[in-house]
């Protein structure tokens, strides 16, 4: 919906405001809902199995979370991620 108002968030072209519909002298600034953004990133990573943050860096891969879960659940280990469950990994 924000894109219909001219708000963009691409890497090279970011515009975080749009002109107030009733007053051309005012700007309305858009803010992301951080928990929603985190959920969207998680879902993208889960569905596509990789995510690239910067084109010059390597990918973040979903399998890293699989490996973390497996290592964290080895018998005798103190859990680094005690709230992470198999349900989270999928």
MIVEXTOR-753811 format. One record per residue: residue in three letters; z, x, y of N, C-alpha, C, CB in turn; residue number from 1. Coordinates in steps of 0.001 Angstrom, whole numbers. Last residue first. Glycine has a CB too. Example, Ala and Ser with C-alpha at 12.3 -4.5 7.8 and 13.67 -1.06 7.14 Angstrom:
<nodes>
+------+---------+---------+---------+---------+---------+---------+---------+---------+---------+---------+---------+---------+------+
! resn !    n_zz !    n_xx !    n_yy !   ca_zz !   ca_xx !   ca_yy !    c_zz !    c_xx !    c_yy !   cb_zz !   cb_xx !   cb_yy ! resi !
+------+---------+---------+---------+---------+---------+---------+---------+---------+---------+---------+---------+---------+------+
!  SER !    7080 !   12850 !   -2250 !    7140 !   13670 !   -1060 !    7870 !   12900 !      30 !    5725 !   14084 !    -598 !    2 !
!  ALA !    7800 !   13190 !   -5690 !    7800 !   12300 !   -4500 !    7800 !   13200 !   -3300 !    9046 !   11308 !   -4473 !    1 !
+------+---------+---------+---------+---------+---------+---------+---------+---------+---------+---------+---------+---------+------+
</nodes>
This chain:
<nodes>
+------+---------+---------+---------+---------+---------+---------+---------+---------+---------+---------+---------+---------+------+
! resn !    n_zz !    n_xx !    n_yy !   ca_zz !   ca_xx !   ca_yy !    c_zz !    c_xx !    c_yy !   cb_zz !   cb_xx !   cb_yy ! resi !
+------+---------+---------+---------+---------+---------+---------+---------+---------+---------+---------+---------+---------+------+
!  UNK !   11097 !   11096 !  -26223 !   10011 !   10235 !  -26707 !    9560 !   10523 !  -28052 !    8881 !   10315 !  -25845 !   90 !
!  UNK !   13128 !   12099 !  -24667 !   12001 !   12970 !  -24992 !   10816 !   12173 !  -25516 !   12417 !   14016 !  -26018 !   89 !
!  UNK !   15049 !   10130 !  -24521 !   14456 !   10628 !  -23280 !   13176 !   11422 !  -23547 !   15463 !   11500 !  -22528 !   88 !
!  UNK !   15766 !    9879 !  -27199 !   15118 !    8740 !  -26537 !   14448 !    9169 !  -25227 !   16147 !    7627 !  -26262 !   87 !
!  UNK !   17189 !   12154 !  -27661 !   15850 !   12063 !  -28242 !   15068 !   10911 !  -27607 !   15937 !   11874 !  -29774 !   86 !
!  UNK !   18854 !   12911 !  -24501 !   18796 !   12395 !  -25874 !   17351 !   12370 !  -26364 !   19417 !   10976 !  -25956 !   85 !
!  UNK !   20949 !   14520 !  -22297 !   19573 !   14431 !  -22765 !   19562 !   13993 !  -24223 !   18841 !   15783 !  -22594 !   84 !
!  UNK !   23544 !   15027 !  -21691 !   23080 !   13639 !  -21517 !   21637 !   13444 !  -21967 !   23214 !   13225 !  -20060 !   83 !
!  UNK !   23955 !   17782 !  -22038 !   24602 !   16831 !  -22947 !   24111 !   15391 !  -22817 !   26070 !   16857 !  -22719 !   82 !
!  UNK !   22556 !   20437 !  -21798 !   22057 !   19139 !  -21299 !   22651 !   18023 !  -22150 !   20485 !   19080 !  -21328 !   81 !
!  UNK !   23891 !   22420 !  -23063 !   23538 !   22655 !  -21662 !   23110 !   21349 !  -20998 !   22413 !   23707 !  -21552 !   80 !
!  UNK !   26419 !   22349 !  -25449 !   25258 !   21642 !  -24905 !   25069 !   21966 !  -23424 !   25412 !   20124 !  -25100 !   79 !
!  UNK !   27070 !   25097 !  -27414 !   27608 !   24257 !  -26347 !   26399 !   23636 !  -25656 !   28519 !   25084 !  -25328 !   78 !
!  UNK !   26111 !   25144 !  -30847 !   25810 !   25435 !  -29440 !   26611 !   24521 !  -28523 !   24301 !   25277 !  -29161 !   77 !
!  UNK !   26578 !   24266 !  -33408 !   27391 !   25356 !  -32896 !   27130 !   25714 !  -31445 !   27180 !   26547 !  -33727 !   76 !
!  UNK !   23254 !   23261 !  -34198 !   24691 !   23241 !  -34509 !   25397 !   24480 !  -33962 !   24907 !   23147 !  -36027 !   75 !
!  UNK !   21048 !   22539 !  -31520 !   21346 !   23361 !  -32693 !   22852 !   23344 !  -32934 !   20828 !   24825 !  -32505 !   74 !
!  UNK !   20334 !   21196 !  -29236 !   20973 !   20433 !  -30306 !   21208 !   21232 !  -31577 !   20147 !   19241 !  -30627 !   73 !
!  UNK !   18980 !   22899 !  -27578 !   20275 !   22398 !  -27117 !   21034 !   21674 !  -28224 !   20082 !   21466 !  -25930 !   72 !
!  UNK !   16564 !   23241 !  -28915 !   17497 !   24368 !  -28789 !   18897 !   23894 !  -28429 !   16998 !   25356 !  -27733 !   71 !
!  UNK !   15479 !   20620 !  -28608 !   15708 !   21196 !  -29941 !   16708 !   22346 !  -29887 !   14387 !   21685 !  -30545 !   70 !
!  UNK !   15343 !   20391 !  -25781 !   16141 !   19451 !  -26568 !   16469 !   20038 !  -27937 !   15397 !   18114 !  -26728 !   69 !
!  UNK !   13573 !   22522 !  -25167 !   14930 !   22489 !  -24618 !   15830 !   21588 !  -25448 !   14911 !   22013 !  -23163 !   68 !
!  UNK !   11269 !   21600 !  -26495 !   11901 !   22858 !  -26897 !   13342 !   22899 !  -26413 !   11117 !   24067 !  -26346 !   67 !
!  UNK !   10768 !   19267 !  -25004 !   10969 !   19199 !  -26459 !   11714 !   20434 !  -26948 !    9614 !   19066 !  -27194 !   66 !
!  UNK !   10364 !   20417 !  -22519 !   11510 !   19526 !  -22694 !   11813 !   19317 !  -24168 !   11253 !   18179 !  -22015 !   65 !
!  UNK !    8023 !   21803 !  -23016 !    9209 !   22559 !  -22611 !   10469 !   21717 !  -22769 !    9072 !   23038 !  -21159 !   64 !
!  UNK !    6116 !   19861 !  -23421 !    6691 !   20488 !  -24617 !    7906 !   21352 !  -24271 !    5633 !   21339 !  -25329 !   63 !
!  UNK !    5179 !   19228 !  -20926 !    6176 !   18342 !  -21523 !    6847 !   19008 !  -22717 !    5531 !   17018 !  -21950 !   62 !
!  UNK !    4795 !   21969 !  -18672 !    4360 !   21242 !  -19856 !    5497 !   20412 !  -20429 !    3827 !   22207 !  -20911 !   61 !
!  UNK !    3452 !   22989 !  -15710 !    4708 !   22559 !  -16318 !    4280 !   21694 !  -17490 !    5666 !   21772 !  -15289 !   60 !
!  UNK !     972 !   25622 !  -15484 !    1370 !   24230 !  -15646 !    2835 !   24110 !  -16051 !     487 !   23549 !  -16678 !   59 !
!  UNK !    1024 !   28378 !  -13127 !     830 !   27759 !  -14435 !    1301 !   26316 !  -14427 !    1567 !   28546 !  -15515 !   58 !
!  UNK !    -456 !   28518 !   -9804 !     606 !   28730 !  -10788 !     243 !   28073 !  -12108 !    1947 !   28180 !  -10272 !   57 !
!  UNK !   -2286 !   27767 !   -7965 !   -2248 !   29185 !   -8314 !   -1211 !   29498 !   -9385 !   -1966 !   30009 !   -7084 !   56 !
!  UNK !   -1906 !   25095 !   -7408 !   -3125 !   25477 !   -8130 !   -3145 !   26944 !   -8542 !   -4332 !   25184 !   -7281 !   55 !
!  UNK !    1220 !   23760 !   -8109 !     471 !   24637 !   -7216 !    -734 !   25155 !   -7991 !    1361 !   25820 !   -6679 !   54 !
!  UNK !    1889 !   21962 !  -10122 !    2427 !   21776 !   -8779 !    1588 !   22542 !   -7760 !    3897 !   22232 !   -8716 !   53 !
!  UNK !     639 !   20316 !  -12811 !     454 !   21524 !  -12013 !     906 !   21219 !  -10593 !   -1037 !   22011 !  -12042 !   52 !
!  UNK !    1706 !   19229 !  -15919 !    1689 !   18941 !  -14488 !    1547 !   20261 !  -13756 !    2980 !   18175 !  -14035 !   51 !
!  UNK !    1210 !   17623 !  -19116 !    1297 !   18794 !  -18252 !    1236 !   18346 !  -16795 !     160 !   19807 !  -18569 !   50 !
!  UNK !    1149 !   15194 !  -20414 !    1689 !   16351 !  -21139 !    1692 !   17646 !  -20338 !     909 !   16562 !  -22389 !   49 !
!  UNK !     571 !   12716 !  -19432 !    -512 !   13712 !  -19414 !    -139 !   14998 !  -20147 !    -889 !   14040 !  -17980 !   48 !
!  UNK !    3009 !   11308 !  -19826 !    1719 !   10737 !  -20239 !     603 !   11776 !  -20346 !    1305 !    9663 !  -19263 !   47 !
!  UNK !    5027 !   13027 !  -18803 !    5113 !   12493 !  -20167 !    3742 !   12021 !  -20655 !    6126 !   11330 !  -20228 !   46 !
!  UNK !    4131 !   13455 !  -16177 !    4300 !   14589 !  -17077 !    4338 !   14126 !  -18531 !    5579 !   15360 !  -16732 !   45 !
!  UNK !    4245 !   10819 !  -15240 !    2971 !   11559 !  -15235 !    3034 !   12716 !  -16219 !    2641 !   12084 !  -13813 !   44 !
!  UNK !    6992 !   10314 !  -15511 !    6023 !    9525 !  -16276 !    4664 !   10218 !  -16335 !    5871 !    8130 !  -15664 !   43 !
!  UNK !    8051 !   12205 !  -13682 !    8431 !   12239 !  -15094 !    7403 !   11497 !  -15941 !    9829 !   11626 !  -15294 !   42 !
!  UNK !    6900 !   11257 !  -11315 !    6597 !   12612 !  -11785 !    6908 !   12728 !  -13267 !    7395 !   13666 !  -10983 !   41 !
!  UNK !    8107 !    8713 !  -11180 !    6651 !    8833 !  -11280 !    6227 !   10209 !  -11784 !    6007 !    8559 !   -9927 !   40 !
!  UNK !   10814 !    9459 !  -10901 !   10386 !    8688 !  -12074 !    8874 !    8788 !  -12263 !   10808 !    7210 !  -11933 !   39 !
!  UNK !   10666 !   10717 !   -8398 !   11089 !   11480 !   -9576 !   10647 !   10769 !  -10854 !   12624 !   11680 !   -9576 !   38 !
!  UNK !    9930 !    8495 !   -6832 !    9036 !    9649 !   -6921 !    9376 !   10479 !   -8154 !    9130 !   10516 !   -5644 !   37 !
!  UNK !   12221 !    6914 !   -7125 !   10933 !    6413 !   -7610 !    9934 !    7559 !   -7768 !   10372 !    5343 !   -6649 !   36 !
!  UNK !   14167 !    8501 !   -5845 !   14287 !    8202 !   -7279 !   12976 !    7693 !   -7885 !   15382 !    7170 !   -7501 !   35 !
!  UNK !   12938 !    8528 !   -3144 !   13056 !    9727 !   -3977 !   13258 !    9403 !   -5458 !   14206 !   10581 !   -3486 !   34 !
!  UNK !   10643 !    6841 !   -1579 !   11847 !    6498 !   -2323 !   12023 !    7584 !   -3384 !   11753 !    5047 !   -2969 !   33 !
!  UNK !    9347 !    8327 !    1375 !    9275 !    8063 !     -60 !   10651 !    7704 !    -600 !    8709 !    9281 !    -811 !   32 !
!  UNK !    8750 !    6807 !    4484 !    9556 !    7725 !    3689 !    9449 !    7337 !    2223 !   11035 !    7719 !    4155 !   31 !
!  UNK !    6778 !    6523 !    7383 !    6987 !    6127 !    5987 !    7771 !    7219 !    5265 !    5627 !    5863 !    5271 !   30 !
!  UNK !    7138 !    5402 !   10720 !    7128 !    6510 !    9771 !    7481 !    6007 !    8379 !    8109 !    7614 !   10209 !   29 !
!  UNK !    5230 !    3994 !   13163 !    6137 !    3635 !   12073 !    6015 !    4748 !   11036 !    5795 !    2203 !   11452 !   28 !
!  UNK !    4970 !    4426 !   16673 !    4599 !    4847 !   15320 !    5663 !    4351 !   14348 !    4443 !    6404 !   15231 !   27 !
!  UNK !    3790 !    2744 !   19628 !    4853 !    3112 !   18681 !    4266 !    3514 !   17336 !    5841 !    1947 !   18494 !   26 !
!  UNK !    1749 !    1819 !   21128 !    2460 !    2989 !   21648 !    3518 !    3503 !   20673 !    3112 !    2651 !   22979 !   25 !
!  UNK !     848 !    -547 !   20067 !      53 !     660 !   19826 !     720 !    1940 !   20320 !   -1285 !     518 !   20484 !   24 !
!  UNK !    2551 !   -2927 !   18593 !    2720 !   -2062 !   19762 !    2019 !    -731 !   19493 !    4237 !   -1840 !   20087 !   23 !
!  UNK !    2137 !   -4286 !   16264 !    2289 !   -5086 !   17481 !    2401 !   -4257 !   18754 !    3496 !   -5955 !   17358 !   22 !
!  UNK !    1905 !   -2371 !   14213 !     881 !   -3415 !   14342 !     967 !   -4232 !   15632 !     975 !   -4343 !   13177 !   21 !
!  UNK !    2263 !    1070 !   14917 !    2945 !    -223 !   14821 !    1929 !   -1341 !   15066 !    4127 !    -312 !   15843 !   20 !
!  UNK !     359 !    3369 !   13075 !     608 !    2720 !   14363 !    1238 !    1351 !   14140 !    -705 !    2586 !   15176 !   19 !
!  UNK !    2055 !    5385 !   10630 !     947 !    4517 !   11034 !    1337 !    3844 !   12343 !     609 !    3451 !    9923 !   18 !
!  UNK !    2814 !    8536 !    9009 !    3088 !    7430 !    9927 !    1837 !    6567 !   10096 !    3568 !    7965 !   11300 !   17 !
!  UNK !    2249 !   10921 !    7747 !    3418 !   10155 !    7298 !    3744 !    8965 !    8195 !    4617 !   11060 !    7224 !   16 !
!  UNK !    -298 !   12630 !    6389 !      -8 !   11804 !    7564 !    1076 !   10820 !    7139 !   -1308 !   11051 !    8106 !   15 !
!  UNK !   -1793 !   15517 !    5210 !    -618 !   14657 !    5147 !    -439 !   13929 !    6472 !     643 !   15476 !    4803 !   14 !
!  UNK !   -3894 !   17283 !    3511 !   -4000 !   16266 !    4553 !   -2831 !   15295 !    4424 !   -5359 !   15511 !    4463 !   13 !
!  UNK !   -3480 !   19009 !    1403 !   -4074 !   19553 !    2627 !   -4094 !   18566 !    3785 !   -5471 !   20010 !    2348 !   12 !
!  UNK !   -2215 !   17378 !    -536 !   -1713 !   18717 !    -246 !   -2219 !   19234 !    1099 !   -2116 !   19678 !   -1354 !   11 !
!  UNK !   -1762 !   13966 !     543 !   -2456 !   15005 !    -206 !   -1965 !   16369 !     268 !   -4000 !   14881 !     -38 !   10 !
!  UNK !    -716 !   11599 !    1522 !     198 !   12671 !    1124 !    -507 !   13702 !     260 !    1397 !   12098 !     375 !    9 !
!  UNK !   -1111 !    9189 !    4170 !   -1636 !   10005 !    3080 !    -649 !   11108 !    2744 !   -3009 !   10602 !    3449 !    8 !
!  UNK !   -1457 !    6102 !    5686 !    -483 !    7118 !    5286 !   -1056 !    7861 !    4085 !     918 !    6479 !    4947 !    7 !
!  UNK !   -3100 !    3978 !    6297 !   -3498 !    5305 !    6753 !   -2517 !    6403 !    6430 !   -3714 !    5280 !    8199 !    6 !
!  UNK !   -2559 !    1598 !    5168 !   -2127 !    1757 !    6558 !   -2461 !    3140 !    7115 !    -632 !    1510 !    6667 !    5 !
!  UNK !   -3329 !    1958 !    2598 !   -4071 !     966 !    3386 !   -3742 !    1067 !    4873 !   -3765 !    -446 !    2883 !    4 !
!  UNK !   -1349 !    3657 !    1718 !   -2678 !    4225 !    1974 !   -3552 !    3251 !    2766 !   -3367 !    4591 !     648 !    3 !
!  UNK !     762 !    1945 !    1248 !     800 !    2794 !    2444 !    -559 !    3405 !    2748 !    1832 !    3899 !    2274 !    2 !
!  UNK !       0 !     812 !   -1188 !       0 !       0 !       0 !       0 !     862 !    1261 !    1193 !    -927 !      -7 !    1 !
+------+---------+---------+---------+---------+---------+---------+---------+---------+---------+---------+---------+---------+------+
</nodes>
